[in-house]
């Protein structure tokens, strides 16, 4: 395995692989970090074992690992960096830890086989386009209280299998295109904490039948453009 992995000079970080056609990798326990793009483009990689000693995974580390099926986040990793699992089209299972605080932009974008994910209570930020085009995503559990304050632009765009979503009570803003093309979403209840809803936030949610919006929430009519099944807009 040492012949496949390219390690840093001190041997503490994986910086790449010598053979991108590798199918199975076990990282040694002496490693504490995985550098950016270390496994990017390893399209045949199906299985990877990462020791608990790893506390850092760089951006795009597994971008394009289209055969990777399961990933268990090491217990010390507190950030899933930009584009870490982008384009992992076979990824079905992701197990997160309770030290995780931040899931960055595009982290799971295009993970078309991912059906369910549970976000731990420790997470306080989910970046733009994080779950964009996760077309099989049916269930996502997000901390309801004392956590995430904003749903960024394009976060759930194209999650066409998502039928329901409970917006956390601490959310203050839903940005533009946040739920665009969530064509299975049927009902949305906006909590009182939301002050602003950005343009086209629910655009083309073609199955949406009801949306409840607090009276003091700032929004334009275009937030429901293309919602052809919408029967009720309730202002409370």
C-alpha positions, 0 to 999 in steps of 0.5 A: 500500500505504501507503494500506491500512496504518495506521502508528504516528506514527514509521512504524516499526510497523503498527498496523492496516489501513484495509480488512479485505477486502484480499487481498495486503499487502507491508510496507515495509522501514522497518517494524520491528514489527507491533502486536497485532491489526494484521491481526486479522479480515482474512479475505480476506488470502491473502498477506503479505510481511514484510521482515527488518527486522521484529523484533516481532509482537504478540499476535493480529496475524493472528487470524482471517486465515482465507484466509492460506495461507503464512507465513514468520516474519522472521529477527529475530522471537524470540517468536510471541505469544498467539493470533498465528495463531489461527483461520487455518483455511487456513494450510498452511505456516509456516516458523519461524526459528532465533532463535525461543525462545517460542511462546505460548498459543493461537498456532496454535489452530484452524489446521485446515489445518496438516499439518506444523510443524518447531519449531527447536532454539532454542525452549524454551517452547510455551504452553497450547493452542498447537496446540489443534484443529489437526485436520489436523496429522500431523507435528510435530518438537520439539527432543528435548534441551536445550529444552522442559521442559513440555507445557502443558494443552490443547497438542495437544488435538483434533489428531485426525490426529496418529498419533505423537509423540515426547516430548522427553527434557527434559520434566518434566511433561505437564499436564492435557488435553495430548493430549485427543482425539488420536484417531489417536495409537497409542502413547506412550512417556513418558521417565524425565524426566517426574515428573508427568502431569496428569489426563486428559492422554490422554483420548479418545485412542481409537486409543491401544493402548500407553502406557509410563510410568516407575515413578516418574512420578506419575499417576492412572488417569484419564490414559487415560479414554476410550482404548477401544483401549488394550491395554497400560499398561507401567510401567517 
